[in-house]
């Protein structure tokens, strides 16, 4: 399959033509899936109703399969953070699209990189996606799964340092946890990891202030990624620091509060992958609140901008994150949590000597909020950052001096 590459178009009008050449194939592929065959595939995408997460759950596990099972390369499920997990599956051809989209970083993946992947190697796609993209580039992959008891933070810091890791992939919050763990281990994050050249992040809030704080701590660029298990990488940061949707590979629309579906503006993101064989999706509503705009960018990619505003119906985490990480760096605030009940409450982790100033500054910045503080270790326990728990293999036969109560323990 010949996939579009950056530079194949030089205007938004040409980008639209790149999209249009794929729409007939997308509709034809959808007609081979039991779900869309039963619903009825419209003559054009503009006539298609939204496909929802509820539709994906109802079609579990293979109701959206449009190829023979023998053609599948992988099967995945979402994390289920907003309800029951949804199933997703990909052919090898689909993976060519997935991996090349993920690799579209303005800080590219190189063959001489040691690439640490600190996202789940599980049913979610995220770890496998980064692994596949890094291997396509010839990089050495360190599979540092963040759901494994075998990879505590103390071990991760050692691996980052001893293996000269140059690029990482994780949630943004993970990089702050590494920094805290590194300092507890006696390292300076900005000085003692000289091979590190970029932090790829995605999956949680990344306000401009948080990005700046992470870059200040580690001394390397933070490169943002946005995607979903159901569709793979959907957007990436350009050299100008703007997040662009991969609109040559996926058709994007916005579902507004007035139930209008339009190409730009503010609302819930709607996606139609243009190169998806195994599981075609027509106007899939991801439920993330976004703002999409078409405007010129000095990067020359000619792709729409996107601002990720968070899940529908929540207080904007991105806005609160910006306030927290706009506090002076000397306060050392890395971790916070918020709760909305009758009002808004935010709790921050901060040393006693900065407690009063940090709480006062944050209250003044946000306004109608109750701010409380806990000492370091109050939100992220110190032992979580420093311990290296035993990880046992299950076994059945023991000697006379061994503890057979550990027979089927995994940790």
C-alpha positions as CSV (number, residue, x, y, z in Angstrom):
1,X,0.0,0.0,0.0
2,X,1.3,3.4,-0.9
3,X,0.8,5.7,2.1
4,X,0.9,9.5,1.9
5,X,4.0,11.1,3.4
6,X,4.6,14.6,4.7
7,X,5.3,16.8,1.7
8,X,3.0,15.0,-0.8
9,X,0.6,18.1,-0.6
10,X,1.3,21.8,-0.3
11,X,-2.0,23.3,0.7
12,X,-5.2,22.4,2.6
13,X,-7.0,22.1,-0.7
14,X,-4.5,19.4,-1.8
15,X,-4.8,17.7,1.5
16,X,-8.6,17.5,1.0
17,X,-8.0,15.8,-2.4
18,X,-5.6,13.3,-0.7
19,X,-8.4,12.4,1.7
20,X,-11.1,12.2,-1.1
21,X,-9.1,9.6,-3.0
22,X,-9.6,7.1,-0.2
23,X,-13.2,7.6,0.7
24,X,-14.6,5.0,-1.8
25,X,-12.2,2.4,-0.5
26,X,-13.1,3.2,3.1
27,X,-16.9,2.7,2.4
28,X,-16.3,-0.5,0.5
29,X,-14.2,-1.9,3.3
30,X,-16.9,-1.0,5.9
31,X,-19.5,-2.8,3.8
32,X,-17.6,-6.1,4.5
33,X,-18.0,-5.7,8.3
34,X,-21.0,-7.3,9.9
35,X,-21.8,-4.1,12.0
36,X,-21.8,-1.7,9.0
37,X,-23.4,-4.3,6.7
38,X,-26.3,-4.5,9.2
39,X,-26.5,-0.8,9.7
40,X,-26.3,0.0,6.0
41,X,-23.3,1.8,4.4
42,X,-24.3,5.2,3.0
43,X,-23.3,6.3,-0.5
44,X,-20.9,9.0,1.0
45,X,-19.2,9.6,4.3
46,X,-21.2,12.8,4.9
47,X,-24.4,10.6,5.2
48,X,-22.9,8.2,7.7
49,X,-24.2,8.4,11.3
50,X,-21.7,8.5,14.2
51,X,-20.1,5.2,15.4
52,X,-20.0,5.3,19.2
53,X,-18.1,3.5,21.9
54,X,-21.4,1.8,22.7
55,X,-21.5,0.5,19.2
56,X,-18.0,-0.9,19.6
57,X,-18.9,-2.5,22.9
58,X,-22.1,-4.0,21.4
59,X,-20.0,-5.4,18.4
60,X,-17.5,-7.1,20.8
61,X,-15.4,-8.9,19.9
62,X,-15.4,-9.2,16.1
63,X,-18.5,-7.5,14.9
64,X,-16.5,-4.9,13.1
65,X,-14.1,-7.3,11.4
66,X,-13.9,-6.7,7.7
67,X,-11.2,-9.3,6.7
68,X,-10.7,-13.0,7.4
69,X,-9.5,-13.8,10.9
70,X,-6.3,-15.3,9.3
71,X,-5.3,-11.9,8.1
72,X,-5.1,-10.4,11.6
73,X,-1.7,-9.5,13.0
74,X,-2.8,-8.3,16.5
75,X,-5.8,-7.9,18.8
76,X,-6.2,-5.1,21.4
77,X,-8.6,-3.7,23.9
78,X,-8.9,-0.2,25.3
79,X,-8.1,0.5,28.9
80,X,-11.7,0.9,29.8
81,X,-11.1,4.1,31.6
82,X,-14.5,5.5,30.5
83,X,-16.5,2.2,30.7
84,X,-16.2,-1.3,29.4
85,X,-13.2,-1.9,27.1
86,X,-13.6,-1.9,23.3
87,X,-11.9,-4.3,20.9
88,X,-9.6,-3.3,18.1
89,X,-7.6,-5.4,15.6
90,X,-5.1,-4.8,12.9
91,X,-3.6,-6.5,9.9
92,X,0.1,-6.2,9.0
93,X,-0.8,-3.6,6.4
94,X,-2.7,-1.6,9.1
95,X,0.5,-1.7,11.2
96,X,2.5,-0.2,8.4
97,X,0.2,2.8,8.7
98,X,0.2,2.8,12.5
99,X,3.9,2.7,12.9
100,X,4.8,5.3,10.3
101,X,2.2,7.7,11.8
102,X,3.7,7.3,15.2
103,X,7.2,7.8,13.9
104,X,6.3,11.3,12.5
105,X,8.1,13.1,15.2
106,X,10.0,16.3,14.5
107,X,12.7,14.7,16.7
108,X,13.0,11.5,14.7
109,X,13.7,7.9,15.9
110,X,17.2,6.9,14.7
111,X,19.0,3.6,14.3
112,X,21.5,4.5,16.9
113,X,18.8,5.3,19.5
114,X,18.2,3.3,22.7
115,X,14.4,3.7,23.0
116,X,12.8,3.1,26.3
117,X,9.1,2.2,26.1
118,X,7.3,2.9,29.5
119,X,3.7,2.3,28.5
120,X,1.7,-1.0,28.9
121,X,2.8,-4.1,26.9
122,X,-0.7,-5.4,27.3
123,X,-4.0,-5.3,25.4
124,X,-3.7,-1.6,24.9
125,X,-1.9,-0.6,21.7
126,X,0.4,2.0,23.1
127,X,3.6,0.0,24.0
128,X,3.4,-2.2,20.9
129,X,2.9,0.9,18.7
130,X,6.1,2.6,19.9
131,X,8.0,-0.7,19.9
132,X,7.0,-1.3,16.2
133,X,7.9,2.2,15.2
134,X,11.3,2.1,16.9
135,X,12.2,-1.3,15.4
136,X,11.3,-0.1,11.9
137,X,13.8,2.7,12.5
138,X,16.5,0.2,13.6
139,X,16.6,1.4,17.2
140,X,17.3,-0.7,20.2
141,X,14.1,-1.1,22.3
142,X,14.0,-1.3,26.1
143,X,10.5,-2.7,27.0
144,X,10.1,-1.0,30.4
145,X,6.4,-1.8,30.8
146,X,4.8,0.5,33.4
147,X,2.3,-2.2,34.4
148,X,5.0,-4.7,35.4
149,X,6.1,-5.3,39.0
150,X,9.5,-6.3,37.5
151,X,10.2,-2.7,36.5
152,X,10.0,-0.5,39.6
153,X,11.1,3.1,39.5
154,X,14.5,2.4,41.1
155,X,15.3,-0.1,38.4
156,X,14.0,2.2,35.7
157,X,16.3,5.0,36.8
158,X,19.2,2.5,36.7
159,X,18.3,1.4,33.2
160,X,17.9,5.0,32.0
161,X,21.4,5.8,33.2
162,X,23.3,2.6,32.6
163,X,22.0,1.9,29.1
164,X,22.4,5.4,27.8
165,X,18.8,5.7,26.9
166,X,18.4,8.4,24.3
167,X,14.6,8.5,23.7
168,X,11.7,7.5,25.9
169,X,7.9,7.0,25.4
170,X,5.6,7.4,28.4
171,X,2.8,9.5,29.9
172,X,4.0,13.0,30.8
173,X,3.5,12.2,34.5
174,X,5.9,9.3,34.3
175,X,8.8,11.7,33.4
176,X,8.1,13.6,36.7
177,X,8.1,10.3,38.6
178,X,11.5,9.4,37.0
179,X,12.9,12.8,38.0
180,X,11.8,12.3,41.7
181,X,13.1,8.7,41.7
182,X,16.4,9.8,40.1
183,X,17.0,12.5,42.7
184,X,16.3,10.0,45.5
185,X,18.9,7.7,43.9
186,X,21.5,10.5,43.9
187,X,21.2,11.6,40.3
188,X,20.6,15.0,38.7
189,X,18.0,14.5,35.9
190,X,19.4,17.3,33.8
191,X,23.1,16.4,34.2
192,X,23.5,12.7,34.8
193,X,21.7,11.3,31.7
194,X,23.8,12.8,28.9
195,X,22.6,10.4,26.2
196,X,19.0,11.4,26.6
197,X,17.8,13.6,23.7
198,X,14.0,13.5,23.7
199,X,11.0,12.5,25.8
200,X,8.0,11.3,23.7
201,X,4.8,11.7,25.8
202,X,1.1,11.1,25.5
203,X,-1.9,9.8,27.3
204,X,-2.4,12.4,29.9
205,X,-2.5,16.2,30.3
206,X,0.3,18.2,28.9
207,X,-0.3,21.9,29.4
208,X,2.4,24.4,28.1
209,X,3.5,25.0,31.7
210,X,3.9,21.3,32.4
211,X,5.8,20.8,29.2
212,X,8.1,23.7,30.0
213,X,8.7,22.3,33.6
214,X,9.6,18.8,32.3
215,X,12.0,20.3,29.7
216,X,13.6,22.4,32.4
217,X,14.1,19.4,34.7
218,X,15.5,17.0,32.0
219,X,17.1,19.5,29.6
220,X,15.6,17.9,26.5
221,X,12.6,18.5,24.3
222,X,9.2,17.0,25.2
223,X,7.5,15.7,22.0
224,X,3.7,15.3,22.4
225,X,1.7,12.5,20.8
226,X,-2.1,12.0,20.8
227,X,-3.9,8.8,19.9
228,X,-6.3,6.1,20.8
229,X,-6.2,2.3,20.9
230,X,-9.1,2.2,18.4
231,X,-7.3,4.3,15.8
232,X,-3.6,4.5,16.7
233,X,-1.6,7.7,16.5
234,X,-3.8,10.7,15.6
235,X,-1.6,13.7,16.1
236,X,1.9,14.8,16.8
237,X,3.9,17.9,17.5
238,X,5.7,19.7,14.7
239,X,9.0,21.6,15.0
240,X,7.0,24.7,15.9
241,X,5.5,23.0,19.0
242,X,2.0,22.8,17.5
243,X,0.0,19.6,17.7
244,X,-1.1,18.5,14.1
245,X,-3.7,15.9,13.2
246,X,-2.5,13.3,10.7
247,X,-5.3,14.3,8.3
248,X,-3.8,12.6,5.3
249,X,-4.2,9.2,7.0
250,X,-7.4,9.9,9.0
251,X,-10.4,12.1,8.3
252,X,-11.2,14.3,11.2
253,X,-14.4,16.1,12.1
254,X,-15.8,17.8,15.2
255,X,-19.2,17.0,16.8
256,X,-20.5,20.2,18.4
257,X,-22.8,20.6,21.4
258,X,-25.6,21.5,18.9
259,X,-25.1,18.1,17.2
260,X,-23.5,19.6,14.1
261,X,-20.7,17.7,12.5
262,X,-18.2,20.2,11.0
263,X,-14.5,20.1,9.9
264,X,-13.2,22.4,12.6
265,X,-14.1,24.3,15.8
266,X,-14.7,23.0,19.3
267,X,-16.5,19.8,20.2
268,X,-15.9,16.1,20.4
269,X,-13.4,14.5,18.0
270,X,-14.8,12.3,15.2
271,X,-12.3,10.1,13.2
272,X,-12.5,8.0,10.1
273,X,-9.3,6.1,9.4
274,X,-8.4,6.1,5.7
275,X,-6.1,3.1,5.7
276,X,-7.7,0.6,8.0
277,X,-8.3,-2.9,6.6
278,X,-9.2,-5.1,9.6
279,X,-11.6,-2.8,11.4
280,X,-13.0,0.2,9.3
281,X,-14.5,2.9,11.4
282,X,-16.9,5.5,9.9
283,X,-17.2,8.7,11.9
284,X,-16.0,7.2,15.1
285,X,-16.7,9.5,18.1
286,X,-13.7,9.3,20.4
287,X,-15.4,11.5,23.1
288,X,-12.4,13.7,23.7
289,X,-13.2,17.4,23.8
290,X,-10.9,19.2,21.3
291,X,-10.6,22.4,19.3
292,X,-9.5,21.9,15.6
293,X,-8.4,24.7,13.4
294,X,-6.9,25.1,9.9
295,X,-4.2,27.7,9.8
296,X,-0.8,28.2,8.3
297,X,2.2,26.9,10.2
298,X,5.9,27.5,9.6
299,X,6.5,23.8,9.7
300,X,5.0,23.5,6.2
301,X,3.1,20.2,7.0
302,X,-0.3,21.6,5.9
303,X,-2.2,19.7,8.6
304,X,-4.9,21.0,11.0
305,X,-4.0,22.0,14.5
306,X,-5.7,20.4,17.5
307,X,-5.9,21.3,21.2
308,X,-6.9,18.5,23.4
309,X,-9.2,19.8,26.1
310,X,-10.0,16.5,27.9
311,X,-12.9,14.2,28.3
312,X,-16.5,15.5,27.9
313,X,-18.2,16.6,31.1
314,X,-15.1,17.1,33.2
315,X,-13.5,20.2,34.7
316,X,-10.6,21.0,32.3
317,X,-7.6,19.1,33.6
318,X,-5.4,21.0,31.1
319,X,-6.4,24.3,32.6
320,X,-5.7,23.2,36.2
321,X,-2.4,21.7,35.1
322,X,-1.4,25.0,33.6
323,X,-2.0,26.8,36.9
324,X,-0.1,24.2,38.9
325,X,2.9,24.1,36.7
326,X,3.0,27.9,36.5
327,X,4.0,28.0,40.2
328,X,7.6,29.0,40.7
329,X,10.0,26.0,40.0
330,X,11.7,26.6,43.3
331,X,8.5,25.3,45.1
332,X,9.3,21.9,43.6
333,X,5.6,21.0,42.9
334,X,5.6,18.0,40.6
335,X,2.4,16.1,41.7
336,X,-1.2,17.3,42.3
337,X,-4.7,16.0,42.4
338,X,-8.1,17.6,42.1
339,X,-11.7,16.8,43.0
340,X,-14.9,18.4,42.1
341,X,-17.8,18.1,44.6
342,X,-19.8,21.1,45.8
343,X,-16.7,23.0,44.8
344,X,-13.2,22.5,43.4
345,X,-10.4,21.2,45.7
346,X,-6.8,20.8,44.7
347,X,-4.1,19.1,46.7
348,X,-0.4,19.6,45.9
349,X,2.8,17.9,47.2
350,X,5.2,20.5,48.4
351,X,8.0,20.9,51.0
352,X,6.9,22.6,54.3
353,X,9.0,25.7,53.7
354,X,7.0,26.5,50.5
355,X,3.6,25.3,51.7
356,X,2.1,28.6,52.5
357,X,3.4,30.4,49.4
358,X,2.4,27.6,47.0
359,X,-1.1,27.4,48.4
360,X,-1.6,31.1,48.3
361,X,-0.2,31.5,44.8
362,X,-2.3,28.7,43.4
363,X,-5.5,30.0,45.1
364,X,-4.8,33.5,43.7
365,X,-4.2,32.0,40.2
366,X,-7.3,29.8,40.0
367,X,-9.8,31.8,42.1
368,X,-12.7,29.8,43.5
369,X,-10.8,26.8,44.8
370,X,-9.7,25.2,48.1
371,X,-6.0,24.3,48.0
372,X,-4.3,22.1,50.5
373,X,-0.8,20.7,50.7
374,X,0.9,17.5,51.8
375,X,4.6,17.0,52.3
376,X,6.8,15.1,49.8
377,X,5.7,11.5,49.7
378,X,2.1,12.5,50.6
379,X,0.8,11.9,47.1
380,X,3.6,9.7,45.6
381,X,5.0,7.5,48.4
382,X,8.8,7.6,48.7
383,X,8.9,3.8,48.9
384,X,7.2,3.6,45.5
385,X,10.2,5.5,44.0
386,X,13.0,3.7,45.8
387,X,12.0,0.1,46.5
388,X,12.8,-2.9,44.3
389,X,10.3,-5.6,45.3
390,X,11.0,-9.2,44.7
391,X,9.2,-10.6,41.6
392,X,8.8,-14.4,42.1
393,X,8.0,-17.0,39.5
394,X,5.3,-19.4,40.6
395,X,6.7,-22.8,41.6
396,X,5.5,-26.0,43.3
397,X,8.5,-27.9,44.8
398,X,10.4,-26.5,47.8
399,X,13.2,-27.6,50.1
400,X,13.0,-28.0,53.9
401,X,14.2,-24.4,54.6
402,X,12.1,-22.7,52.0
403,X,8.8,-20.8,52.4
404,X,6.3,-22.8,50.4
405,X,3.6,-20.1,51.1
406,X,5.2,-18.3,48.1
407,X,4.3,-21.2,45.8
408,X,1.9,-19.3,43.6
409,X,2.9,-15.7,44.3
410,X,3.9,-13.5,41.5
411,X,5.3,-10.7,43.7
